[in-house]
Amino acid sequence: MASSKAEPLDPAKEIKNVCPICFESFKTPRYLPCFHTFCHNCLSSYILSTCKSKENPVGFPCPLCRQFVPAPSSIGEPEKWTELIPINTIVKTICEKKDQFCDACRRTEEEEVATDWYHNAPAKYLCVDHEELCCGECVCTKHRKCNQVDEIEKTAENLIQSGTLKKLAQEIQKHNEILIQTKTDGETTMKHIDETADKISQETTDLRDKLVRHINGLVETHLDDLAKKVKGIKEKLAKFDDTVTDRQLLMTQYSQVLTDTEKTPPPILVQNYLKIKRQFKHVTGLCLNQPSVKLHSEASKQLSTILDTFGLADVKVEVKYIPIGRIDLTCADMKLVCELSESGAGDIFGGCFLENGDIVLADSKSFHCLYYSNGNLVRKITVRGYARDVVYRNPSELLISSNVQNLEGNTVEQIAVDKDTYSVAVNKQEEIISSSCDTHQVTVRNQS
């Protein structure tokens, strides 16, 4: 307990009660994974200012040690992060009571325990249906109707033995390598922009010296325009570089967490796995577009006929964003992977890929949907009427567009669409999109 004897406060201890950002006594102190503590408002302002110039930020550096801190949740929404960063209860108590704990009360070696979200109790089970950690009370209440609930130790063991943990780490490492290459490409692009800008500037300057005095104003205007455009594109490239760097740091930290399994308690291992899995899926789902920049100028040609010119053309900057880790169809190499048997004999109006990579085609002429696995035809699904399109909706449902109502087989739902509907699609909001040759319209239907 704290000593009752009045003693002068050690400055080294006193500074622990002061926020290193505002230099005042902590107000709602929150601590980062590196154990540095800051006021709630100070940390919130710092996070917002740090992430302001980044596209879909995934974390931020500690204000003191610069260690990268992954977003606690809600990637791309830094205004919500501070509320999810834990409160430093020890510092809060010290600030409120203006006292110090004695050595016996310090708990520097306290073991970290994973808890559930609802009762703040130690997590002993994993609900496989919801991918949530839960305590004994949650199992009997919130998850009592779930199909599969496993013990946390068993789940942790299975994650290691089945290679699931290793597989996620490999995917993260692969994505990290893509980010590293993307960052290298970005640096090359910036160098190319500098070299091209220098070349344009030199050509313009050399020609300017050969012209009479009255054209100097035009040349200066052109150079100013060039400098502004180069500055603008370099700012965009620098912003993109910061975004990629954050993701690279995030992937590195994820890899470290997932590979260090020996000293990690099973509940923490599972909790880290689920959290990293969700955030990794979220991060890779975000569309991160790499700018591809071309810089050119017609100034050289125009300066040769400057006496007949009343003004110089603006510097043109072409920016093209290429999705990272995805196919850029504008320049991708195409090659034949396989030919699907019987697909050329009928009238293939549409088709889709299943989650496992298998293919289903709608053959209107034969009244069938053709199911292919590994390029081989394995099943013909009979459809009443002309099968015009087929769409993967979820692991247990396919949407098939037909010209007649089909109440046979495993039909689970009939959805009315416009006459002569051929193409059908489903977006992320589970809205059904169909196009009709009769109405010449695209219709969007939701669950309501």
Legacy VTK file of the C-alpha trace (Angstrom):
# vtk DataFile Version 3.0
C-alpha trace
ASCII
DATASET POLYDATA
POINTS 448 float
0.000 0.000 0.000
1.063 3.619 -0.301
3.136 5.017 2.536
1.375 7.418 4.928
4.546 9.376 5.514
4.711 12.586 3.507
7.700 12.422 1.168
8.713 14.605 -1.768
7.657 13.121 -5.114
10.465 11.753 -7.246
10.470 13.661 -10.597
11.035 10.366 -12.426
7.830 9.026 -10.895
5.931 12.277 -11.185
6.378 12.373 -14.952
4.433 9.095 -15.177
1.327 11.000 -14.166
1.758 13.530 -16.972
0.645 13.025 -20.557
3.693 13.318 -22.870
1.558 15.172 -25.435
-0.195 17.889 -23.401
2.181 17.760 -20.362
-0.778 17.828 -17.990
-2.162 15.242 -15.592
-3.729 12.333 -17.455
-7.419 12.592 -18.321
-8.840 9.162 -19.179
-5.396 7.631 -19.812
-5.211 4.979 -22.532
-2.190 2.792 -23.255
-0.893 1.385 -26.547
0.601 -2.098 -27.138
4.046 -0.558 -26.517
2.690 0.446 -23.042
3.036 4.202 -23.629
0.088 6.075 -22.114
-1.694 9.224 -23.333
-4.838 11.227 -22.581
-7.927 10.111 -24.477
-8.378 13.454 -26.261
-4.654 13.849 -26.973
-4.429 10.377 -28.483
-7.619 10.884 -30.486
-6.352 14.167 -31.969
-2.983 12.592 -32.747
-4.572 9.606 -34.531
-6.828 11.825 -36.640
-3.982 14.153 -37.653
-1.671 11.220 -38.482
-4.256 9.403 -40.610
-5.676 12.512 -42.299
-3.496 12.221 -45.407
-3.792 8.435 -45.777
-6.270 6.447 -47.824
-8.138 3.853 -45.725
-5.573 3.945 -42.854
-4.837 0.627 -41.135
-2.985 1.928 -38.060
-0.695 4.641 -36.698
2.766 5.008 -35.083
3.152 5.565 -31.332
3.818 9.278 -30.664
6.853 8.366 -28.523
8.570 5.196 -29.800
7.059 5.205 -33.347
6.108 1.514 -33.035
3.313 0.775 -35.506
-0.054 0.222 -33.814
-2.655 -1.721 -35.875
-6.192 -0.368 -35.947
-8.112 -1.935 -33.021
-11.073 -2.332 -35.403
-13.012 -0.389 -38.068
-10.170 -0.113 -40.575
-10.456 3.186 -42.405
-12.386 4.856 -39.545
-9.703 6.334 -37.215
-12.270 8.450 -35.375
-13.505 5.240 -33.689
-10.135 3.826 -32.669
-9.479 5.724 -29.437
-12.622 4.370 -27.758
-11.355 0.823 -28.372
-7.867 1.396 -26.931
-7.760 0.095 -23.313
-7.751 2.474 -20.348
-4.675 2.386 -18.119
-6.515 1.759 -14.856
-3.360 1.951 -12.737
-2.403 5.399 -14.041
-6.037 6.482 -13.800
-6.149 5.447 -10.132
-2.864 7.199 -9.399
-4.125 10.398 -11.020
-7.456 10.255 -9.211
-5.993 9.467 -5.775
-2.790 11.448 -6.328
-0.898 8.580 -4.703
1.653 5.906 -5.620
1.397 2.149 -5.302
4.034 0.386 -3.251
6.298 -2.265 -4.832
4.114 -5.115 -3.571
1.114 -3.741 -5.475
2.835 -3.446 -8.835
1.767 -6.235 -11.212
4.361 -6.056 -13.968
4.209 -9.779 -14.728
0.426 -10.102 -14.917
-0.604 -12.685 -17.517
-2.781 -11.488 -20.373
-6.118 -13.288 -20.514
-8.523 -13.312 -23.450
-12.098 -12.392 -22.504
-15.409 -12.384 -24.314
-17.197 -9.201 -25.417
-20.339 -9.558 -23.296
-19.428 -10.598 -19.744
-15.712 -9.688 -19.625
-15.104 -13.224 -18.395
-12.247 -15.546 -19.439
-13.010 -17.123 -22.803
-13.179 -20.916 -22.633
-14.993 -21.722 -25.867
-15.131 -20.748 -29.525
-18.435 -20.530 -31.389
-17.478 -21.791 -34.846
-20.759 -20.556 -36.364
-20.089 -16.922 -35.396
-16.269 -17.123 -35.009
-16.567 -15.564 -31.545
-14.824 -16.254 -28.254
-17.317 -16.918 -25.484
-17.427 -17.758 -21.804
-19.466 -20.483 -20.142
-22.451 -18.178 -19.693
-22.463 -17.151 -23.357
-22.429 -20.800 -24.440
-25.623 -21.417 -22.471
-27.370 -18.230 -23.617
-26.289 -16.419 -26.760
-24.766 -19.466 -28.488
-26.984 -22.258 -27.161
-28.579 -22.812 -30.591
-25.315 -22.756 -32.526
-24.247 -25.919 -34.327
-20.607 -26.072 -33.241
-18.974 -24.739 -30.081
-15.430 -26.001 -29.326
-13.140 -25.717 -26.333
-10.609 -22.927 -26.739
-7.591 -25.169 -26.058
-8.780 -27.691 -28.634
-9.331 -24.937 -31.185
-5.863 -23.508 -30.608
-4.312 -26.959 -31.002
-6.267 -27.582 -34.211
-5.214 -24.203 -35.631
-1.573 -25.162 -35.197
-1.763 -28.837 -36.200
-4.022 -28.284 -39.224
-1.733 -25.598 -40.589
-4.543 -23.012 -40.616
-2.461 -20.553 -38.629
0.517 -21.132 -40.896
-1.647 -20.729 -44.001
-2.890 -17.296 -42.873
0.679 -16.287 -42.054
1.746 -17.341 -45.557
-1.069 -15.326 -47.134
-0.050 -12.302 -45.082
3.594 -12.786 -46.046
2.611 -13.038 -49.712
0.571 -9.839 -49.460
3.456 -8.175 -47.636
5.789 -9.078 -50.513
3.312 -7.498 -52.933
3.283 -4.343 -50.791
7.096 -4.257 -50.734
7.226 -4.565 -54.525
4.517 -1.928 -54.847
6.512 0.438 -52.667
9.604 -0.191 -54.811
7.592 0.516 -57.960
6.323 3.724 -56.385
9.876 4.870 -55.656
10.843 4.055 -59.252
7.881 6.076 -60.494
8.895 9.062 -58.383
12.444 8.838 -59.768
11.058 8.626 -63.296
8.914 11.695 -62.688
11.935 13.639 -61.435
14.059 12.595 -64.422
11.291 13.373 -66.905
10.601 16.719 -65.271
14.311 17.582 -65.369
14.454 16.650 -69.045
11.424 18.761 -69.922
12.775 21.650 -67.897
16.186 21.455 -69.591
14.707 21.298 -73.099
12.460 24.213 -72.342
15.297 26.263 -70.874
17.681 25.568 -73.804
15.095 26.669 -76.345
14.100 29.683 -74.282
17.676 31.029 -74.501
17.422 31.081 -78.302
14.251 33.096 -78.386
13.741 36.794 -78.124
12.929 38.592 -74.916
9.173 38.878 -75.466
8.682 35.073 -75.095
10.314 34.837 -71.640
6.975 35.346 -69.950
5.485 32.358 -71.766
8.421 30.153 -70.826
8.252 31.113 -67.159
4.539 30.366 -67.115
5.228 26.956 -68.597
7.935 26.141 -66.037
5.694 27.221 -63.181
2.956 24.970 -64.497
5.406 22.076 -64.757
6.622 22.584 -61.194
3.060 22.679 -59.849
2.081 19.508 -61.707
5.198 17.664 -60.542
4.619 18.806 -56.976
1.013 17.700 -57.123
1.769 14.221 -58.475
4.666 13.738 -56.029
2.336 14.594 -53.164
-0.078 11.942 -54.442
2.745 9.406 -54.755
4.029 10.264 -51.271
0.509 9.811 -49.872
0.242 6.449 -51.619
3.686 5.455 -50.301
2.581 6.247 -46.721
-0.536 4.121 -47.211
1.493 1.171 -48.530
4.061 1.567 -45.730
1.317 1.331 -43.104
-0.027 -1.834 -44.690
3.467 -3.297 -44.902
4.050 -2.579 -41.212
0.655 -4.103 -40.433
1.486 -7.290 -42.373
4.884 -7.520 -40.641
3.262 -7.205 -37.243
0.603 -9.760 -38.135
3.329 -12.180 -39.260
5.223 -11.746 -35.993
2.084 -12.376 -33.935
1.106 -15.486 -35.916
4.585 -17.045 -35.957
5.294 -16.557 -32.252
3.058 -19.388 -31.018
5.299 -21.045 -28.424
4.907 -18.402 -25.726
1.370 -17.380 -26.598
-1.444 -18.797 -24.415
-4.069 -20.670 -26.459
-6.870 -18.173 -25.762
-4.671 -15.285 -26.884
-3.516 -17.258 -29.912
-7.096 -17.884 -31.011
-8.124 -14.331 -30.217
-5.191 -12.964 -32.227
-5.959 -15.350 -35.081
-9.611 -14.319 -35.313
-8.828 -10.622 -35.015
-6.014 -10.779 -37.577
-8.105 -12.929 -39.902
-10.977 -10.412 -39.878
-8.726 -7.397 -40.271
-6.601 -9.082 -42.956
-9.738 -9.914 -44.911
-10.922 -6.318 -44.481
-7.563 -4.841 -45.499
-7.152 -7.048 -48.584
-10.790 -6.321 -49.493
-10.116 -2.617 -49.646
-9.363 -1.461 -53.145
-5.843 0.029 -52.999
-5.007 1.559 -56.374
-1.401 2.295 -57.311
-0.955 5.477 -59.361
0.749 4.971 -62.717
1.965 8.349 -63.913
3.111 9.594 -67.286
4.500 13.100 -67.638
5.041 14.709 -71.007
4.994 18.122 -72.631
4.636 19.562 -76.104
6.720 22.600 -75.146
9.735 21.627 -77.259
7.684 21.452 -80.445
5.844 24.651 -79.649
8.958 26.620 -78.793
10.371 25.958 -82.280
7.462 27.907 -83.723
7.070 30.275 -80.789
6.769 33.383 -82.949
3.470 32.058 -84.283
2.268 30.936 -80.831
0.308 33.019 -78.378
0.543 30.568 -75.466
2.095 27.272 -74.375
0.051 24.191 -73.686
-0.346 23.062 -70.095
1.800 20.198 -68.840
-0.260 17.030 -69.073
-0.218 14.461 -66.294
-1.769 11.064 -66.921
-2.612 9.121 -63.762
-3.875 5.543 -63.904
-4.665 3.595 -60.720
-3.802 -0.108 -60.774
-5.359 -2.375 -58.085
-2.592 -3.907 -55.955
-2.495 -7.701 -56.034
-5.232 -7.843 -58.666
-5.329 -8.219 -62.434
-4.949 -5.071 -64.519
-6.874 -5.985 -67.660
-5.470 -2.984 -69.544
-2.055 -4.646 -69.829
-2.445 -8.216 -68.511
-1.092 -11.123 -70.566
-3.842 -13.545 -71.562
-3.412 -17.284 -72.129
-5.739 -20.233 -72.661
-6.068 -22.278 -69.463
-8.495 -24.945 -70.684
-11.379 -25.599 -73.054
-14.672 -26.717 -71.500
-16.163 -29.734 -73.239
-19.685 -29.395 -74.737
-19.650 -25.661 -74.074
-19.335 -24.888 -77.767
-22.161 -27.137 -78.941
-24.977 -25.143 -77.355
-25.863 -21.524 -76.722
-23.938 -20.401 -73.643
-25.682 -17.250 -72.464
-23.986 -16.840 -69.080
-22.133 -18.504 -66.236
-20.297 -18.020 -62.959
-17.418 -19.218 -60.815
-18.174 -20.975 -57.522
-16.272 -20.239 -54.334
-13.921 -23.210 -54.903
-13.131 -22.193 -58.500
-15.562 -24.581 -60.210
-17.581 -23.247 -63.160
-21.313 -23.361 -63.939
-22.516 -22.375 -67.438
-26.075 -21.671 -68.593
-26.718 -23.622 -71.835
-29.967 -22.259 -73.245
-30.125 -24.635 -76.202
-29.956 -27.894 -74.214
-32.080 -26.687 -71.240
-29.148 -27.452 -68.921
-26.689 -25.814 -66.590
-23.248 -27.371 -67.128
-21.121 -27.914 -64.011
-17.338 -28.114 -64.493
-14.676 -29.027 -61.929
-10.977 -28.720 -62.814
-12.014 -28.122 -66.413
-14.015 -31.370 -66.667
-17.785 -31.636 -67.124
-19.061 -33.521 -64.060
-22.808 -32.828 -64.109
-25.664 -31.519 -66.223
-28.409 -29.770 -64.261
-31.765 -29.907 -66.057
-33.679 -26.616 -66.183
-37.227 -26.071 -67.405
-37.138 -23.540 -70.192
-34.125 -21.695 -71.535
-31.314 -21.235 -69.014
-30.066 -17.731 -69.733
-27.744 -16.974 -66.845
-26.543 -18.472 -63.562
-25.149 -16.558 -60.566
-23.397 -17.774 -57.409
-25.315 -16.317 -54.443
-23.885 -18.225 -51.467
-22.428 -21.706 -50.778
-25.912 -23.265 -50.860
-27.729 -21.214 -53.526
-27.474 -20.474 -57.242
-29.665 -17.980 -59.092
-30.735 -19.252 -62.530
-32.466 -16.977 -65.043
-35.089 -18.889 -67.064
-37.963 -17.963 -69.364
-40.465 -20.170 -67.454
-41.279 -20.770 -63.804
-39.497 -23.809 -62.430
-41.027 -25.432 -59.360
-39.168 -28.728 -59.632
-35.944 -30.068 -58.152
-34.240 -28.083 -55.401
-35.827 -24.751 -56.193
-35.991 -22.779 -52.941
-37.398 -19.462 -54.192
-39.047 -17.930 -57.249
-38.055 -14.313 -58.000
-40.083 -12.496 -60.654
-38.049 -10.454 -63.140
-38.817 -8.473 -66.276
-39.668 -10.269 -69.499
-36.710 -11.531 -71.568
-34.239 -11.159 -68.704
-30.870 -12.577 -69.702
-28.107 -11.291 -67.428
-28.347 -11.556 -63.622
-25.893 -10.490 -60.899
-25.765 -10.154 -57.097
-23.846 -7.339 -55.377
-22.366 -7.169 -51.873
-25.628 -5.781 -50.478
-27.416 -8.986 -51.605
-29.331 -6.966 -54.191
-30.303 -8.836 -57.352
-29.497 -6.986 -60.582
-31.137 -8.089 -63.834
-31.235 -6.707 -67.371
-34.130 -7.166 -69.782
-34.013 -7.132 -73.576
-37.751 -6.406 -73.595
-37.774 -3.294 -71.391
-34.177 -2.258 -72.159
-33.737 -1.556 -68.455
-31.568 -2.764 -65.593
-33.582 -3.627 -62.459
-32.219 -3.823 -58.901
-34.170 -5.764 -56.253
-33.358 -5.996 -52.562
-34.645 -8.292 -49.816
-37.646 -6.054 -49.129
LINES 1 449
448 0 1 2 3 4 5 6 7 8 9 10 11 12 13 14 15 16 17 18 19 20 21 22 23 24 25 26 27 28 29 30 31 32 33 34 35 36 37 38 39 40 41 42 43 44 45 46 47 48 49 50 51 52 53 54 55 56 57 58 59 60 61 62 63 64 65 66 67 68 69 70 71 72 73 74 75 76 77 78 79 80 81 82 83 84 85 86 87 88 89 90 91 92 93 94 95 96 97 98 99 100 101 102 103 104 105 106 107 108 109 110 111 112 113 114 115 116 117 118 119 120 121 122 123 124 125 126 127 128 129 130 131 132 133 134 135 136 137 138 139 140 141 142 143 144 145 146 147 148 149 150 151 152 153 154 155 156 157 158 159 160 161 162 163 164 165 166 167 168 169 170 171 172 173 174 175 176 177 178 179 180 181 182 183 184 185 186 187 188 189 190 191 192 193 194 195 196 197 198 199 200 201 202 203 204 205 206 207 208 209 210 211 212 213 214 215 216 217 218 219 220 221 222 223 224 225 226 227 228 229 230 231 232 233 234 235 236 237 238 239 240 241 242 243 244 245 246 247 248 249 250 251 252 253 254 255 256 257 258 259 260 261 262 263 264 265 266 267 268 269 270 271 272 273 274 275 276 277 278 279 280 281 282 283 284 285 286 287 288 289 290 291 292 293 294 295 296 297 298 299 300 301 302 303 304 305 306 307 308 309 310 311 312 313 314 315 316 317 318 319 320 321 322 323 324 325 326 327 328 329 330 331 332 333 334 335 336 337 338 339 340 341 342 343 344 345 346 347 348 349 350 351 352 353 354 355 356 357 358 359 360 361 362 363 364 365 366 367 368 369 370 371 372 373 374 375 376 377 378 379 380 381 382 383 384 385 386 387 388 389 390 391 392 393 394 395 396 397 398 399 400 401 402 403 404 405 406 407 408 409 410 411 412 413 414 415 416 417 418 419 420 421 422 423 424 425 426 427 428 429 430 431 432 433 434 435 436 437 438 439 440 441 442 443 444 445 446 447
